């Protein structure tokens, strides 16, 4: 849903189904301006917060928006 909204606003969304897919996008030569991630996102090793840190390490100017659909 977020990807559709972002696309409708004229931006390019690069959706990823899990942390590994998101890391692959971050490793690509594609310019990344923002990361929208779920803080409750969990994978074998990394979660949403760690994904945000990885994004900033690779793309220092990236803006990270943390959200969740789960109750904390």
Protein Blocks (a to p, Z undefined) as FASTA:
>chain_A
ZZmmmmmnopacdddfbfklmmmmmmpmbdcfbdcddfkbccfkbcfklmmmmmmmmmmm
bccddddfbdZZ
